[in-house]
C-alpha cells in the first residue's frame, strides 16, 4: 500500500539537530492510508506545514526520496500538535469512505465487531448501528448522528480511532497502516 500524496506536518530545513549529516527533512502523513512518513526534500525546496505534496511513482517536484515510515514517538512536538487537525481535515475530505465503513463494517472475531473498536462504541451502539443500516444505508455523518440514538459524533469517533492507531500498540488496524517498529541495537 503506497501513498501518492501526503500532507506536511513539520519541515526541518537543516534536518535533525542530533544527526551528523544535515539534509532537509519533512515529516508527513499520507492522505490515503495515514502512513507517518519521513521525506528528504530536493535542494533549495522549502515545504510549508499542511502543504499537500506528491510522493507517488514518477517525477516528484519537491521530494528527493522517502526515507521511510516513522513511528508516532519519532514525530517532532510541532508535528504531534498538528496531527489531530490534519487527520480531522482528511476525514472530512473523505467522508464518503468513512460512511462506507459504517455501511459495510463486519465482524473481526466471532465475539467482536469492527464498530466495537471505535472509541465510545459498545454492544448497544453497535446493535443500533446495525439495525439502522439494515433499514437503509447511511448517506453521511449527519445521517448517522440523526438515526443512531445517543451516538457520539461519528467524525470525531473516526478521528480518535485513527489517532489511536497512529500512536501504535493496537491489535487491530481499521484505517491506518501499522507502523513498522525500528530495531535498535
C-alpha positions, 0 to 999 in steps of 0.5 A, a space after each residue: 500500500 503506497 501513498 501518492 500524496 501526503 500532507 506536511 506536518 513539520 519541515 526541518 530545513 537543516 534536518 535533525 539537530 542530533 544527526 551528523 549529516 544535515 539534509 532537509 527533512 519533512 515529516 508527513 502523513 499520507 492522505 490515503 492510508 495515514 502512513 507517518 512518513 519521513 521525506 528528504 526534500 530536493 535542494 533549495 525546496 522549502 515545504 510549508 506545514 499542511 502543504 499537500 505534496 506528491 510522493 507517488 511513482 514518477 517525477 516528484 517536484 519537491 521530494 528527493 526520496 522517502 526515507 521511510 515510515 516513522 513511528 508516532 514517538 519519532 514525530 517532532 512536538 510541532 508535528 504531534 500538535 498538528 496531527 489531530 487537525 490534519 487527520 480531522 481535515 482528511 476525514 472530512 475530505 473523505 467522508 464518503 469512505 468513512 460512511 462506507 465503513 459504517 455501511 459495510 463494517 463486519 465482524 473481526 472475531 466471532 465475539 467482536 465487531 469492527 464498530 466495537 473498536 471505535 472509541 465510545 462504541 459498545 454492544 448497544 451502539 453497535 446493535 443500533 448501528 446495525 439495525 439502522 443500516 439494515 433499514 437503509 444505508 447511511 448517506 453521511 455523518 449527519 445521517 448517522 448522528 440523526 438515526 443512531 440514538 445517543 451516538 457520539 459524533 461519528 467524525 470525531 469517533 473516526 478521528 480518535 480511532 485513527 489517532 489511536 492507531 497512529 500512536 501504535 500498540 493496537 491489535 487491530 488496524 481499521 484505517 491506518 497502516 501499522 507502523 513498522 517498529 525500528 530495531 535498535 541495537 
